[in-house]
Every structure is written in C-alpha cells, then in structure tokens.
Amino acid sequence: MARIPGAVVAAGGLVGGYATARFTKKRPLGGAVLAAGGVAAARQWRESAGNKTAAALSAAYLAGFGGSHPLAKKVGAWPAVLGVAGGVALASWALADRRQG
C-alpha cells in the first residue's frame, strides 16, 4: 500500500485543523485535528529520517501553527495557513520525504 508523504500529512493537519475550527466554530475540535496531523507526521518523520529530524520538523509544524496567527493579521487567515502549510511541507520534503523511494 502506498504511503502518504509526511509533507502531505503535515500540510493536511495544518489546513484541516484550521478548516475544522473555522467551519464548525469549535476551536478544540480544530485543535484535535491539528494535533492528530502533527502526531501522524512526526511518526512518519521519525521512521524515515530519525529522531533529530523529526524533532526539528515537529518544531517547524508548531512554529507554523503559531506563526500563522500574526501572519493572518497581515495577509488574511487562509493565505497565512496555506503559506505556513506549504513551508512545513517543503521542509518535510527536503529533510525526510525525498529520501523515500
């Protein structure tokens, strides 16, 4: 069975968490989606690139979540979320996913 790349899982967690919170108006539910995506991505990063890389990418995931809030005040919510999700996905691809065959 084909494996979903960590970049896709991470970006999906960030975008899905925001979308869930926004459309359900339940921030804790969005947080649960965000957390589930982060845990799943971290597990894949650890398996494919080791603990140090997984820790660095997990920190980038959390920084992306936190950084999207002030960024949203400048560019809007969706562009901010999509931008940080793209940045985390790119980092994931560069550090972990491109090693997969």
TORKOL-4160 file (C-alpha; in steps of 0.2 Angstrom, whole numbers, padded with zeros to 4 digits, m for minus):
101
<pt num="1" X="0000" Y="0000" Z="0000"/>
<pt num="2" X="0007" Y="0017" Z="m0005"/>
<pt num="3" X="0012" Y="0028" Z="0010"/>
<pt num="4" X="0006" Y="0046" Z="0011"/>
<pt num="5" X="0021" Y="0058" Z="0012"/>
<pt num="6" X="0024" Y="0067" Z="0029"/>
<pt num="7" X="0023" Y="0083" Z="0019"/>
<pt num="8" X="0005" Y="0079" Z="0014"/>
<pt num="9" X="0001" Y="0074" Z="0032"/>
<pt num="10" X="0008" Y="0089" Z="0040"/>
<pt num="11" X="0000" Y="0101" Z="0027"/>
<pt num="12" X="m0016" Y="0092" Z="0029"/>
<pt num="13" X="m0015" Y="0094" Z="0048"/>
<pt num="14" X="m0012" Y="0112" Z="0047"/>
<pt num="15" X="m0025" Y="0116" Z="0034"/>
<pt num="16" X="m0038" Y="0103" Z="0041"/>
<pt num="17" X="m0036" Y="0110" Z="0059"/>
<pt num="18" X="m0039" Y="0127" Z="0053"/>
<pt num="19" X="m0054" Y="0122" Z="0042"/>
<pt num="20" X="m0062" Y="0112" Z="0055"/>
<pt num="21" X="m0061" Y="0126" Z="0068"/>
<pt num="22" X="m0067" Y="0139" Z="0056"/>
<pt num="23" X="m0082" Y="0129" Z="0049"/>
<pt num="24" X="m0088" Y="0120" Z="0065"/>
<pt num="25" X="m0084" Y="0135" Z="0075"/>
<pt num="26" X="m0077" Y="0123" Z="0088"/>
<pt num="27" X="m0059" Y="0128" Z="0091"/>
<pt num="28" X="m0055" Y="0112" Z="0102"/>
<pt num="29" X="m0061" Y="0101" Z="0088"/>
<pt num="30" X="m0049" Y="0110" Z="0076"/>
<pt num="31" X="m0035" Y="0108" Z="0089"/>
<pt num="32" X="m0038" Y="0090" Z="0089"/>
<pt num="33" X="m0037" Y="0089" Z="0070"/>
<pt num="34" X="m0021" Y="0099" Z="0071"/>
<pt num="35" X="m0013" Y="0088" Z="0085"/>
<pt num="36" X="m0018" Y="0072" Z="0076"/>
<pt num="37" X="m0010" Y="0078" Z="0060"/>
<pt num="38" X="0006" Y="0083" Z="0069"/>
<pt num="39" X="0007" Y="0066" Z="0078"/>
<pt num="40" X="0005" Y="0056" Z="0062"/>
<pt num="41" X="0018" Y="0067" Z="0053"/>
<pt num="42" X="0030" Y="0066" Z="0067"/>
<pt num="43" X="0029" Y="0047" Z="0067"/>
<pt num="44" X="0032" Y="0046" Z="0049"/>
<pt num="45" X="0047" Y="0059" Z="0050"/>
<pt num="46" X="0055" Y="0048" Z="0064"/>
<pt num="47" X="0053" Y="0032" Z="0054"/>
<pt num="48" X="0060" Y="0040" Z="0038"/>
<pt num="49" X="0073" Y="0052" Z="0044"/>
<pt num="50" X="0077" Y="0049" Z="0063"/>
<pt num="51" X="0073" Y="0057" Z="0079"/>
<pt num="52" X="0083" Y="0073" Z="0077"/>
<pt num="53" X="0075" Y="0077" Z="0060"/>
<pt num="54" X="0058" Y="0073" Z="0067"/>
<pt num="55" X="0060" Y="0084" Z="0082"/>
<pt num="56" X="0066" Y="0099" Z="0070"/>
<pt num="57" X="0051" Y="0096" Z="0058"/>
<pt num="58" X="0039" Y="0095" Z="0073"/>
<pt num="59" X="0046" Y="0111" Z="0079"/>
<pt num="60" X="0043" Y="0119" Z="0062"/>
<pt num="61" X="0025" Y="0112" Z="0062"/>
<pt num="62" X="0022" Y="0120" Z="0079"/>
<pt num="63" X="0030" Y="0136" Z="0074"/>
<pt num="64" X="0020" Y="0136" Z="0058"/>
<pt num="65" X="0004" Y="0135" Z="0068"/>
<pt num="66" X="0010" Y="0149" Z="0080"/>
<pt num="67" X="0016" Y="0160" Z="0066"/>
<pt num="68" X="0001" Y="0159" Z="0056"/>
<pt num="69" X="m0009" Y="0169" Z="0069"/>
<pt num="70" X="0001" Y="0185" Z="0067"/>
<pt num="71" X="0004" Y="0182" Z="0049"/>
<pt num="72" X="m0015" Y="0181" Z="0047"/>
<pt num="73" X="m0017" Y="0199" Z="0053"/>
<pt num="74" X="m0006" Y="0205" Z="0038"/>
<pt num="75" X="m0012" Y="0194" Z="0024"/>
<pt num="76" X="m0028" Y="0186" Z="0029"/>
<pt num="77" X="m0032" Y="0169" Z="0038"/>
<pt num="78" X="m0032" Y="0157" Z="0023"/>
<pt num="79" X="m0016" Y="0164" Z="0014"/>
<pt num="80" X="m0007" Y="0163" Z="0031"/>
<pt num="81" X="m0012" Y="0145" Z="0034"/>
<pt num="82" X="m0009" Y="0140" Z="0016"/>
<pt num="83" X="0008" Y="0148" Z="0017"/>
<pt num="84" X="0014" Y="0140" Z="0033"/>
<pt num="85" X="0007" Y="0123" Z="0027"/>
<pt num="86" X="0017" Y="0125" Z="0011"/>
<pt num="87" X="0033" Y="0130" Z="0021"/>
<pt num="88" X="0031" Y="0115" Z="0033"/>
<pt num="89" X="0028" Y="0103" Z="0018"/>
<pt num="90" X="0043" Y="0110" Z="0009"/>
<pt num="91" X="0054" Y="0107" Z="0024"/>
<pt num="92" X="0047" Y="0090" Z="0026"/>
<pt num="93" X="0050" Y="0085" Z="0008"/>
<pt num="94" X="0068" Y="0092" Z="0009"/>
<pt num="95" X="0073" Y="0084" Z="0026"/>
<pt num="96" X="0063" Y="0067" Z="0026"/>
<pt num="97" X="0051" Y="0063" Z="0011"/>
<pt num="98" X="0063" Y="0064" Z="m0003"/>
<pt num="99" X="0073" Y="0050" Z="0005"/>
<pt num="100" X="0059" Y="0038" Z="0002"/>
<pt num="101" X="0059" Y="0028" Z="m0014"/>
